[in-house]
């Protein structure tokens, strides 16, 4: 009788605790388009061209309501049109714009200046422009958004 009880306890223990030890963890939910307690955008975001959410317009990350990391922007046909990589707390934006055929159209750095009254976005430094075949055709130098020099090739 004592042996029967031991076997019964082991069987019940394995049945109850064994299933918990080998259970499959739930899939991690992908949280998109969320807001923090102050109503600012946070985390991973996707924006769509259409209500059915079949044609993505852009995707990237927010932190405290501001774009961070890498953002990708798409045309309505799904082709990649622009990539922006945010650095220095979003004040520097390394930007690449693409031709409809997927080749680089132009690339350079944009700067974001936040003032109490407004936000100023401008191109700064050298921006390289390419033909739709990928050949460098000109470099335009900007200073606080104003074109100061053009070099053609």
Secondary structure, DSSP 8 states (H G I E B T S, - for coil): -HHHHHHHHHHHHHHHHHHHHT----------SEE-TTS-EEEEEEEESSTTS-SEEEEEEEETTEEEEEEEEE-TTS-EEEEEEEETTTTEEEEEEE-TTSSEEEEEEEEEEE-SS-EEEEEEEEEEEE-TTS-EEEEEEEETTEEEEEEE-
